[in-house]
Amino acid sequence: MNELIFRAEQRGLMWCFLACGPVGGLLLADHWSLGPGASRLALVAWVLSLMGVGAVMALTASVRADRDGIRSWNLIRRRTLRWDEVADLRMCRRFNPRGEDHLLVEVVRQDGGTVRLPQLLGSWWDRNEGAERMLQALQECRQVHRPGR
């Protein structure tokens, strides 16, 4: 096992959402040229723009594990953890007040801090299955590459 790479599975759909961003931007520009009378157009434009931003976040998110450690990144943040910094890999539950709670993979560092990894695997309706697969694969990679072996 040389390297594991986790990325979002529904990338085709994300590219469609990404295309909504520029469309929303053009509609916003058109709204400002039309004046205050086109409030419905502005609402649609904002929704499309936010869909594009969300798609960029999902498309850029990635987790990579290799002999050096775990690297996770998205549009905003990049994190690198060497295997000797990792004390444990575990599941954590993210509370969702409007529906089913989601499971996420969490890395526990030697100093006691935690790092939550982005949820990238699984279907829209069962993300917990993807988190379990990701945790199992990362634990196997850690067993192979852990220091002192």
Chimera marker file (.cmm) of the C-alpha trace (Angstrom):
<marker_set name="trace">
<marker id="1" x="0.000" y="0.000" z="0.000" r="1" g="1" b="0" radius="0.5"/>
<marker id="2" x="1.919" y="3.017" z="-1.239" r="1" g="1" b="0" radius="0.5"/>
<marker id="3" x="-0.629" y="5.803" z="-1.193" r="1" g="1" b="0" radius="0.5"/>
<marker id="4" x="-4.333" y="6.402" z="-0.531" r="1" g="1" b="0" radius="0.5"/>
<marker id="5" x="-6.165" y="9.314" z="-2.108" r="1" g="1" b="0" radius="0.5"/>
<marker id="6" x="-9.720" y="10.240" z="-1.130" r="1" g="1" b="0" radius="0.5"/>
<marker id="7" x="-11.757" y="12.714" z="-3.175" r="1" g="1" b="0" radius="0.5"/>
<marker id="8" x="-15.450" y="13.446" z="-3.528" r="1" g="1" b="0" radius="0.5"/>
<marker id="9" x="-17.249" y="10.656" z="-5.351" r="1" g="1" b="0" radius="0.5"/>
<marker id="10" x="-19.978" y="12.718" z="-7.058" r="1" g="1" b="0" radius="0.5"/>
<marker id="11" x="-17.563" y="14.888" z="-9.007" r="1" g="1" b="0" radius="0.5"/>
<marker id="12" x="-19.729" y="15.109" z="-12.141" r="1" g="1" b="0" radius="0.5"/>
<marker id="13" x="-22.571" y="16.680" z="-10.212" r="1" g="1" b="0" radius="0.5"/>
<marker id="14" x="-20.143" y="19.049" z="-8.506" r="1" g="1" b="0" radius="0.5"/>
<marker id="15" x="-18.884" y="20.294" z="-11.880" r="1" g="1" b="0" radius="0.5"/>
<marker id="16" x="-22.502" y="21.115" z="-12.800" r="1" g="1" b="0" radius="0.5"/>
<marker id="17" x="-22.881" y="23.057" z="-9.550" r="1" g="1" b="0" radius="0.5"/>
<marker id="18" x="-19.575" y="24.793" z="-10.226" r="1" g="1" b="0" radius="0.5"/>
<marker id="19" x="-20.976" y="26.081" z="-13.513" r="1" g="1" b="0" radius="0.5"/>
<marker id="20" x="-23.797" y="27.707" z="-11.525" r="1" g="1" b="0" radius="0.5"/>
<marker id="21" x="-21.341" y="30.130" z="-9.892" r="1" g="1" b="0" radius="0.5"/>
<marker id="22" x="-20.480" y="32.189" z="-12.977" r="1" g="1" b="0" radius="0.5"/>
<marker id="23" x="-24.106" y="32.087" z="-14.097" r="1" g="1" b="0" radius="0.5"/>
<marker id="24" x="-25.106" y="33.488" z="-10.718" r="1" g="1" b="0" radius="0.5"/>
<marker id="25" x="-22.419" y="36.171" z="-11.005" r="1" g="1" b="0" radius="0.5"/>
<marker id="26" x="-23.701" y="37.221" z="-14.419" r="1" g="1" b="0" radius="0.5"/>
<marker id="27" x="-27.266" y="37.357" z="-13.096" r="1" g="1" b="0" radius="0.5"/>
<marker id="28" x="-26.124" y="39.520" z="-10.190" r="1" g="1" b="0" radius="0.5"/>
<marker id="29" x="-24.399" y="41.903" z="-12.585" r="1" g="1" b="0" radius="0.5"/>
<marker id="30" x="-27.567" y="41.990" z="-14.676" r="1" g="1" b="0" radius="0.5"/>
<marker id="31" x="-29.649" y="42.638" z="-11.556" r="1" g="1" b="0" radius="0.5"/>
<marker id="32" x="-27.544" y="45.657" z="-10.631" r="1" g="1" b="0" radius="0.5"/>
<marker id="33" x="-27.958" y="47.034" z="-14.132" r="1" g="1" b="0" radius="0.5"/>
<marker id="34" x="-31.759" y="46.579" z="-13.988" r="1" g="1" b="0" radius="0.5"/>
<marker id="35" x="-32.154" y="48.367" z="-10.669" r="1" g="1" b="0" radius="0.5"/>
<marker id="36" x="-34.112" y="47.462" z="-7.537" r="1" g="1" b="0" radius="0.5"/>
<marker id="37" x="-37.168" y="46.053" z="-9.368" r="1" g="1" b="0" radius="0.5"/>
<marker id="38" x="-35.638" y="42.639" z="-10.073" r="1" g="1" b="0" radius="0.5"/>
<marker id="39" x="-35.499" y="41.180" z="-6.566" r="1" g="1" b="0" radius="0.5"/>
<marker id="40" x="-36.433" y="37.645" z="-7.671" r="1" g="1" b="0" radius="0.5"/>
<marker id="41" x="-33.571" y="37.667" z="-10.116" r="1" g="1" b="0" radius="0.5"/>
<marker id="42" x="-31.208" y="38.666" z="-7.308" r="1" g="1" b="0" radius="0.5"/>
<marker id="43" x="-32.404" y="35.780" z="-5.131" r="1" g="1" b="0" radius="0.5"/>
<marker id="44" x="-31.819" y="33.261" z="-7.915" r="1" g="1" b="0" radius="0.5"/>
<marker id="45" x="-28.419" y="34.815" z="-8.621" r="1" g="1" b="0" radius="0.5"/>
<marker id="46" x="-27.319" y="34.541" z="-4.981" r="1" g="1" b="0" radius="0.5"/>
<marker id="47" x="-28.462" y="30.902" z="-4.757" r="1" g="1" b="0" radius="0.5"/>
<marker id="48" x="-26.580" y="29.995" z="-7.941" r="1" g="1" b="0" radius="0.5"/>
<marker id="49" x="-23.452" y="31.799" z="-6.756" r="1" g="1" b="0" radius="0.5"/>
<marker id="50" x="-23.495" y="29.998" z="-3.407" r="1" g="1" b="0" radius="0.5"/>
<marker id="51" x="-23.936" y="26.661" z="-5.185" r="1" g="1" b="0" radius="0.5"/>
<marker id="52" x="-20.810" y="27.437" z="-7.187" r="1" g="1" b="0" radius="0.5"/>
<marker id="53" x="-18.800" y="28.302" z="-4.071" r="1" g="1" b="0" radius="0.5"/>
<marker id="54" x="-19.938" y="25.108" z="-2.339" r="1" g="1" b="0" radius="0.5"/>
<marker id="55" x="-18.955" y="23.071" z="-5.387" r="1" g="1" b="0" radius="0.5"/>
<marker id="56" x="-15.465" y="24.592" z="-5.414" r="1" g="1" b="0" radius="0.5"/>
<marker id="57" x="-15.060" y="23.640" z="-1.748" r="1" g="1" b="0" radius="0.5"/>
<marker id="58" x="-16.147" y="20.054" z="-2.466" r="1" g="1" b="0" radius="0.5"/>
<marker id="59" x="-14.045" y="19.685" z="-5.623" r="1" g="1" b="0" radius="0.5"/>
<marker id="60" x="-10.855" y="20.898" z="-3.985" r="1" g="1" b="0" radius="0.5"/>
<marker id="61" x="-11.230" y="18.785" z="-0.817" r="1" g="1" b="0" radius="0.5"/>
<marker id="62" x="-8.914" y="15.814" z="-0.660" r="1" g="1" b="0" radius="0.5"/>
<marker id="63" x="-7.232" y="13.493" z="1.840" r="1" g="1" b="0" radius="0.5"/>
<marker id="64" x="-3.985" y="11.706" z="1.013" r="1" g="1" b="0" radius="0.5"/>
<marker id="65" x="-2.212" y="9.128" z="3.149" r="1" g="1" b="0" radius="0.5"/>
<marker id="66" x="1.213" y="7.713" z="2.305" r="1" g="1" b="0" radius="0.5"/>
<marker id="67" x="4.428" y="6.671" z="4.040" r="1" g="1" b="0" radius="0.5"/>
<marker id="68" x="5.013" y="10.234" z="5.285" r="1" g="1" b="0" radius="0.5"/>
<marker id="69" x="1.620" y="10.746" z="6.950" r="1" g="1" b="0" radius="0.5"/>
<marker id="70" x="-1.822" y="12.200" z="6.284" r="1" g="1" b="0" radius="0.5"/>
<marker id="71" x="-2.431" y="15.356" z="4.283" r="1" g="1" b="0" radius="0.5"/>
<marker id="72" x="-5.863" y="16.926" z="4.022" r="1" g="1" b="0" radius="0.5"/>
<marker id="73" x="-6.708" y="20.038" z="2.109" r="1" g="1" b="0" radius="0.5"/>
<marker id="74" x="-9.510" y="22.063" z="0.632" r="1" g="1" b="0" radius="0.5"/>
<marker id="75" x="-9.792" y="25.534" z="-0.794" r="1" g="1" b="0" radius="0.5"/>
<marker id="76" x="-9.160" y="27.236" z="2.548" r="1" g="1" b="0" radius="0.5"/>
<marker id="77" x="-6.988" y="24.958" z="4.700" r="1" g="1" b="0" radius="0.5"/>
<marker id="78" x="-4.115" y="22.522" z="4.268" r="1" g="1" b="0" radius="0.5"/>
<marker id="79" x="-2.964" y="20.208" z="7.033" r="1" g="1" b="0" radius="0.5"/>
<marker id="80" x="-0.146" y="17.688" z="7.212" r="1" g="1" b="0" radius="0.5"/>
<marker id="81" x="0.264" y="15.169" z="10.017" r="1" g="1" b="0" radius="0.5"/>
<marker id="82" x="3.239" y="12.805" z="10.121" r="1" g="1" b="0" radius="0.5"/>
<marker id="83" x="2.534" y="9.282" z="11.338" r="1" g="1" b="0" radius="0.5"/>
<marker id="84" x="4.581" y="9.857" z="14.498" r="1" g="1" b="0" radius="0.5"/>
<marker id="85" x="2.236" y="12.762" z="15.352" r="1" g="1" b="0" radius="0.5"/>
<marker id="86" x="-0.866" y="10.538" z="15.061" r="1" g="1" b="0" radius="0.5"/>
<marker id="87" x="-1.965" y="8.873" z="18.308" r="1" g="1" b="0" radius="0.5"/>
<marker id="88" x="-5.248" y="7.416" z="17.018" r="1" g="1" b="0" radius="0.5"/>
<marker id="89" x="-7.787" y="7.430" z="14.212" r="1" g="1" b="0" radius="0.5"/>
<marker id="90" x="-11.449" y="7.327" z="15.228" r="1" g="1" b="0" radius="0.5"/>
<marker id="91" x="-14.987" y="8.213" z="14.264" r="1" g="1" b="0" radius="0.5"/>
<marker id="92" x="-16.741" y="11.278" z="15.597" r="1" g="1" b="0" radius="0.5"/>
<marker id="93" x="-20.370" y="12.249" z="15.207" r="1" g="1" b="0" radius="0.5"/>
<marker id="94" x="-21.375" y="15.622" z="13.791" r="1" g="1" b="0" radius="0.5"/>
<marker id="95" x="-24.784" y="16.645" z="15.077" r="1" g="1" b="0" radius="0.5"/>
<marker id="96" x="-27.301" y="17.636" z="12.426" r="1" g="1" b="0" radius="0.5"/>
<marker id="97" x="-30.425" y="19.250" z="13.940" r="1" g="1" b="0" radius="0.5"/>
<marker id="98" x="-32.419" y="18.879" z="10.703" r="1" g="1" b="0" radius="0.5"/>
<marker id="99" x="-31.782" y="15.230" z="9.973" r="1" g="1" b="0" radius="0.5"/>
<marker id="100" x="-29.473" y="12.314" z="10.484" r="1" g="1" b="0" radius="0.5"/>
<marker id="101" x="-26.164" y="12.867" z="12.270" r="1" g="1" b="0" radius="0.5"/>
<marker id="102" x="-23.034" y="12.358" z="10.172" r="1" g="1" b="0" radius="0.5"/>
<marker id="103" x="-19.959" y="10.358" z="11.053" r="1" g="1" b="0" radius="0.5"/>
<marker id="104" x="-16.570" y="11.889" z="10.316" r="1" g="1" b="0" radius="0.5"/>
<marker id="105" x="-13.044" y="10.542" z="10.578" r="1" g="1" b="0" radius="0.5"/>
<marker id="106" x="-11.024" y="12.291" z="13.263" r="1" g="1" b="0" radius="0.5"/>
<marker id="107" x="-7.262" y="12.140" z="13.798" r="1" g="1" b="0" radius="0.5"/>
<marker id="108" x="-6.127" y="12.351" z="17.422" r="1" g="1" b="0" radius="0.5"/>
<marker id="109" x="-2.669" y="13.903" z="17.697" r="1" g="1" b="0" radius="0.5"/>
<marker id="110" x="-0.019" y="12.947" z="20.248" r="1" g="1" b="0" radius="0.5"/>
<marker id="111" x="-0.519" y="16.272" z="22.050" r="1" g="1" b="0" radius="0.5"/>
<marker id="112" x="-4.238" y="15.488" z="22.535" r="1" g="1" b="0" radius="0.5"/>
<marker id="113" x="-5.571" y="17.773" z="19.813" r="1" g="1" b="0" radius="0.5"/>
<marker id="114" x="-7.895" y="16.505" z="17.112" r="1" g="1" b="0" radius="0.5"/>
<marker id="115" x="-8.201" y="17.118" z="13.390" r="1" g="1" b="0" radius="0.5"/>
<marker id="116" x="-11.402" y="16.283" z="11.552" r="1" g="1" b="0" radius="0.5"/>
<marker id="117" x="-10.903" y="15.091" z="8.009" r="1" g="1" b="0" radius="0.5"/>
<marker id="118" x="-13.308" y="16.143" z="5.243" r="1" g="1" b="0" radius="0.5"/>
<marker id="119" x="-16.061" y="13.644" z="4.444" r="1" g="1" b="0" radius="0.5"/>
<marker id="120" x="-15.420" y="12.644" z="0.850" r="1" g="1" b="0" radius="0.5"/>
<marker id="121" x="-16.773" y="9.142" z="0.343" r="1" g="1" b="0" radius="0.5"/>
<marker id="122" x="-20.281" y="7.776" z="0.393" r="1" g="1" b="0" radius="0.5"/>
<marker id="123" x="-23.496" y="8.571" z="-1.355" r="1" g="1" b="0" radius="0.5"/>
<marker id="124" x="-25.717" y="11.554" z="-0.680" r="1" g="1" b="0" radius="0.5"/>
<marker id="125" x="-28.076" y="9.373" z="1.346" r="1" g="1" b="0" radius="0.5"/>
<marker id="126" x="-25.510" y="7.297" z="3.275" r="1" g="1" b="0" radius="0.5"/>
<marker id="127" x="-22.389" y="9.270" z="4.098" r="1" g="1" b="0" radius="0.5"/>
<marker id="128" x="-21.692" y="7.172" z="7.206" r="1" g="1" b="0" radius="0.5"/>
<marker id="129" x="-20.740" y="4.200" z="5.034" r="1" g="1" b="0" radius="0.5"/>
<marker id="130" x="-18.072" y="6.335" z="3.338" r="1" g="1" b="0" radius="0.5"/>
<marker id="131" x="-16.655" y="7.481" z="6.678" r="1" g="1" b="0" radius="0.5"/>
<marker id="132" x="-16.353" y="3.875" z="7.837" r="1" g="1" b="0" radius="0.5"/>
<marker id="133" x="-14.558" y="2.867" z="4.621" r="1" g="1" b="0" radius="0.5"/>
<marker id="134" x="-12.199" y="5.825" z="4.920" r="1" g="1" b="0" radius="0.5"/>
<marker id="135" x="-11.392" y="5.047" z="8.570" r="1" g="1" b="0" radius="0.5"/>
<marker id="136" x="-10.654" y="1.404" z="7.808" r="1" g="1" b="0" radius="0.5"/>
<marker id="137" x="-8.355" y="2.272" z="4.887" r="1" g="1" b="0" radius="0.5"/>
<marker id="138" x="-6.480" y="4.900" z="6.932" r="1" g="1" b="0" radius="0.5"/>
<marker id="139" x="-5.999" y="2.492" z="9.827" r="1" g="1" b="0" radius="0.5"/>
<marker id="140" x="-4.560" y="-0.123" z="7.458" r="1" g="1" b="0" radius="0.5"/>
<marker id="141" x="-2.216" y="2.479" z="5.959" r="1" g="1" b="0" radius="0.5"/>
<marker id="142" x="-1.134" y="3.526" z="9.452" r="1" g="1" b="0" radius="0.5"/>
<marker id="143" x="-0.350" y="-0.070" z="10.370" r="1" g="1" b="0" radius="0.5"/>
<marker id="144" x="1.884" y="-0.398" z="7.302" r="1" g="1" b="0" radius="0.5"/>
<marker id="145" x="3.689" y="2.934" z="7.659" r="1" g="1" b="0" radius="0.5"/>
<marker id="146" x="3.752" y="3.581" z="11.418" r="1" g="1" b="0" radius="0.5"/>
<marker id="147" x="7.127" y="4.537" z="12.868" r="1" g="1" b="0" radius="0.5"/>
<marker id="148" x="9.185" y="1.958" z="14.717" r="1" g="1" b="0" radius="0.5"/>
<marker id="149" x="8.113" y="-0.839" z="12.427" r="1" g="1" b="0" radius="0.5"/>
<link id1="1" id2="2" r="1" g="1" b="0" radius="0.2"/>
<link id1="2" id2="3" r="1" g="1" b="0" radius="0.2"/>
<link id1="3" id2="4" r="1" g="1" b="0" radius="0.2"/>
<link id1="4" id2="5" r="1" g="1" b="0" radius="0.2"/>
<link id1="5" id2="6" r="1" g="1" b="0" radius="0.2"/>
<link id1="6" id2="7" r="1" g="1" b="0" radius="0.2"/>
<link id1="7" id2="8" r="1" g="1" b="0" radius="0.2"/>
<link id1="8" id2="9" r="1" g="1" b="0" radius="0.2"/>
<link id1="9" id2="10" r="1" g="1" b="0" radius="0.2"/>
<link id1="10" id2="11" r="1" g="1" b="0" radius="0.2"/>
<link id1="11" id2="12" r="1" g="1" b="0" radius="0.2"/>
<link id1="12" id2="13" r="1" g="1" b="0" radius="0.2"/>
<link id1="13" id2="14" r="1" g="1" b="0" radius="0.2"/>
<link id1="14" id2="15" r="1" g="1" b="0" radius="0.2"/>
<link id1="15" id2="16" r="1" g="1" b="0" radius="0.2"/>
<link id1="16" id2="17" r="1" g="1" b="0" radius="0.2"/>
<link id1="17" id2="18" r="1" g="1" b="0" radius="0.2"/>
<link id1="18" id2="19" r="1" g="1" b="0" radius="0.2"/>
<link id1="19" id2="20" r="1" g="1" b="0" radius="0.2"/>
<link id1="20" id2="21" r="1" g="1" b="0" radius="0.2"/>
<link id1="21" id2="22" r="1" g="1" b="0" radius="0.2"/>
<link id1="22" id2="23" r="1" g="1" b="0" radius="0.2"/>
<link id1="23" id2="24" r="1" g="1" b="0" radius="0.2"/>
<link id1="24" id2="25" r="1" g="1" b="0" radius="0.2"/>
<link id1="25" id2="26" r="1" g="1" b="0" radius="0.2"/>
<link id1="26" id2="27" r="1" g="1" b="0" radius="0.2"/>
<link id1="27" id2="28" r="1" g="1" b="0" radius="0.2"/>
<link id1="28" id2="29" r="1" g="1" b="0" radius="0.2"/>
<link id1="29" id2="30" r="1" g="1" b="0" radius="0.2"/>
<link id1="30" id2="31" r="1" g="1" b="0" radius="0.2"/>
<link id1="31" id2="32" r="1" g="1" b="0" radius="0.2"/>
<link id1="32" id2="33" r="1" g="1" b="0" radius="0.2"/>
<link id1="33" id2="34" r="1" g="1" b="0" radius="0.2"/>
<link id1="34" id2="35" r="1" g="1" b="0" radius="0.2"/>
<link id1="35" id2="36" r="1" g="1" b="0" radius="0.2"/>
<link id1="36" id2="37" r="1" g="1" b="0" radius="0.2"/>
<link id1="37" id2="38" r="1" g="1" b="0" radius="0.2"/>
<link id1="38" id2="39" r="1" g="1" b="0" radius="0.2"/>
<link id1="39" id2="40" r="1" g="1" b="0" radius="0.2"/>
<link id1="40" id2="41" r="1" g="1" b="0" radius="0.2"/>
<link id1="41" id2="42" r="1" g="1" b="0" radius="0.2"/>
<link id1="42" id2="43" r="1" g="1" b="0" radius="0.2"/>
<link id1="43" id2="44" r="1" g="1" b="0" radius="0.2"/>
<link id1="44" id2="45" r="1" g="1" b="0" radius="0.2"/>
<link id1="45" id2="46" r="1" g="1" b="0" radius="0.2"/>
<link id1="46" id2="47" r="1" g="1" b="0" radius="0.2"/>
<link id1="47" id2="48" r="1" g="1" b="0" radius="0.2"/>
<link id1="48" id2="49" r="1" g="1" b="0" radius="0.2"/>
<link id1="49" id2="50" r="1" g="1" b="0" radius="0.2"/>
<link id1="50" id2="51" r="1" g="1" b="0" radius="0.2"/>
<link id1="51" id2="52" r="1" g="1" b="0" radius="0.2"/>
<link id1="52" id2="53" r="1" g="1" b="0" radius="0.2"/>
<link id1="53" id2="54" r="1" g="1" b="0" radius="0.2"/>
<link id1="54" id2="55" r="1" g="1" b="0" radius="0.2"/>
<link id1="55" id2="56" r="1" g="1" b="0" radius="0.2"/>
<link id1="56" id2="57" r="1" g="1" b="0" radius="0.2"/>
<link id1="57" id2="58" r="1" g="1" b="0" radius="0.2"/>
<link id1="58" id2="59" r="1" g="1" b="0" radius="0.2"/>
<link id1="59" id2="60" r="1" g="1" b="0" radius="0.2"/>
<link id1="60" id2="61" r="1" g="1" b="0" radius="0.2"/>
<link id1="61" id2="62" r="1" g="1" b="0" radius="0.2"/>
<link id1="62" id2="63" r="1" g="1" b="0" radius="0.2"/>
<link id1="63" id2="64" r="1" g="1" b="0" radius="0.2"/>
<link id1="64" id2="65" r="1" g="1" b="0" radius="0.2"/>
<link id1="65" id2="66" r="1" g="1" b="0" radius="0.2"/>
<link id1="66" id2="67" r="1" g="1" b="0" radius="0.2"/>
<link id1="67" id2="68" r="1" g="1" b="0" radius="0.2"/>
<link id1="68" id2="69" r="1" g="1" b="0" radius="0.2"/>
<link id1="69" id2="70" r="1" g="1" b="0" radius="0.2"/>
<link id1="70" id2="71" r="1" g="1" b="0" radius="0.2"/>
<link id1="71" id2="72" r="1" g="1" b="0" radius="0.2"/>
<link id1="72" id2="73" r="1" g="1" b="0" radius="0.2"/>
<link id1="73" id2="74" r="1" g="1" b="0" radius="0.2"/>
<link id1="74" id2="75" r="1" g="1" b="0" radius="0.2"/>
<link id1="75" id2="76" r="1" g="1" b="0" radius="0.2"/>
<link id1="76" id2="77" r="1" g="1" b="0" radius="0.2"/>
<link id1="77" id2="78" r="1" g="1" b="0" radius="0.2"/>
<link id1="78" id2="79" r="1" g="1" b="0" radius="0.2"/>
<link id1="79" id2="80" r="1" g="1" b="0" radius="0.2"/>
<link id1="80" id2="81" r="1" g="1" b="0" radius="0.2"/>
<link id1="81" id2="82" r="1" g="1" b="0" radius="0.2"/>
<link id1="82" id2="83" r="1" g="1" b="0" radius="0.2"/>
<link id1="83" id2="84" r="1" g="1" b="0" radius="0.2"/>
<link id1="84" id2="85" r="1" g="1" b="0" radius="0.2"/>
<link id1="85" id2="86" r="1" g="1" b="0" radius="0.2"/>
<link id1="86" id2="87" r="1" g="1" b="0" radius="0.2"/>
<link id1="87" id2="88" r="1" g="1" b="0" radius="0.2"/>
<link id1="88" id2="89" r="1" g="1" b="0" radius="0.2"/>
<link id1="89" id2="90" r="1" g="1" b="0" radius="0.2"/>
<link id1="90" id2="91" r="1" g="1" b="0" radius="0.2"/>
<link id1="91" id2="92" r="1" g="1" b="0" radius="0.2"/>
<link id1="92" id2="93" r="1" g="1" b="0" radius="0.2"/>
<link id1="93" id2="94" r="1" g="1" b="0" radius="0.2"/>
<link id1="94" id2="95" r="1" g="1" b="0" radius="0.2"/>
<link id1="95" id2="96" r="1" g="1" b="0" radius="0.2"/>
<link id1="96" id2="97" r="1" g="1" b="0" radius="0.2"/>
<link id1="97" id2="98" r="1" g="1" b="0" radius="0.2"/>
<link id1="98" id2="99" r="1" g="1" b="0" radius="0.2"/>
<link id1="99" id2="100" r="1" g="1" b="0" radius="0.2"/>
<link id1="100" id2="101" r="1" g="1" b="0" radius="0.2"/>
<link id1="101" id2="102" r="1" g="1" b="0" radius="0.2"/>
<link id1="102" id2="103" r="1" g="1" b="0" radius="0.2"/>
<link id1="103" id2="104" r="1" g="1" b="0" radius="0.2"/>
<link id1="104" id2="105" r="1" g="1" b="0" radius="0.2"/>
<link id1="105" id2="106" r="1" g="1" b="0" radius="0.2"/>
<link id1="106" id2="107" r="1" g="1" b="0" radius="0.2"/>
<link id1="107" id2="108" r="1" g="1" b="0" radius="0.2"/>
<link id1="108" id2="109" r="1" g="1" b="0" radius="0.2"/>
<link id1="109" id2="110" r="1" g="1" b="0" radius="0.2"/>
<link id1="110" id2="111" r="1" g="1" b="0" radius="0.2"/>
<link id1="111" id2="112" r="1" g="1" b="0" radius="0.2"/>
<link id1="112" id2="113" r="1" g="1" b="0" radius="0.2"/>
<link id1="113" id2="114" r="1" g="1" b="0" radius="0.2"/>
<link id1="114" id2="115" r="1" g="1" b="0" radius="0.2"/>
<link id1="115" id2="116" r="1" g="1" b="0" radius="0.2"/>
<link id1="116" id2="117" r="1" g="1" b="0" radius="0.2"/>
<link id1="117" id2="118" r="1" g="1" b="0" radius="0.2"/>
<link id1="118" id2="119" r="1" g="1" b="0" radius="0.2"/>
<link id1="119" id2="120" r="1" g="1" b="0" radius="0.2"/>
<link id1="120" id2="121" r="1" g="1" b="0" radius="0.2"/>
<link id1="121" id2="122" r="1" g="1" b="0" radius="0.2"/>
<link id1="122" id2="123" r="1" g="1" b="0" radius="0.2"/>
<link id1="123" id2="124" r="1" g="1" b="0" radius="0.2"/>
<link id1="124" id2="125" r="1" g="1" b="0" radius="0.2"/>
<link id1="125" id2="126" r="1" g="1" b="0" radius="0.2"/>
<link id1="126" id2="127" r="1" g="1" b="0" radius="0.2"/>
<link id1="127" id2="128" r="1" g="1" b="0" radius="0.2"/>
<link id1="128" id2="129" r="1" g="1" b="0" radius="0.2"/>
<link id1="129" id2="130" r="1" g="1" b="0" radius="0.2"/>
<link id1="130" id2="131" r="1" g="1" b="0" radius="0.2"/>
<link id1="131" id2="132" r="1" g="1" b="0" radius="0.2"/>
<link id1="132" id2="133" r="1" g="1" b="0" radius="0.2"/>
<link id1="133" id2="134" r="1" g="1" b="0" radius="0.2"/>
<link id1="134" id2="135" r="1" g="1" b="0" radius="0.2"/>
<link id1="135" id2="136" r="1" g="1" b="0" radius="0.2"/>
<link id1="136" id2="137" r="1" g="1" b="0" radius="0.2"/>
<link id1="137" id2="138" r="1" g="1" b="0" radius="0.2"/>
<link id1="138" id2="139" r="1" g="1" b="0" radius="0.2"/>
<link id1="139" id2="140" r="1" g="1" b="0" radius="0.2"/>
<link id1="140" id2="141" r="1" g="1" b="0" radius="0.2"/>
<link id1="141" id2="142" r="1" g="1" b="0" radius="0.2"/>
<link id1="142" id2="143" r="1" g="1" b="0" radius="0.2"/>
<link id1="143" id2="144" r="1" g="1" b="0" radius="0.2"/>
<link id1="144" id2="145" r="1" g="1" b="0" radius="0.2"/>
<link id1="145" id2="146" r="1" g="1" b="0" radius="0.2"/>
<link id1="146" id2="147" r="1" g="1" b="0" radius="0.2"/>
<link id1="147" id2="148" r="1" g="1" b="0" radius="0.2"/>
<link id1="148" id2="149" r="1" g="1" b="0" radius="0.2"/>
</marker_set>
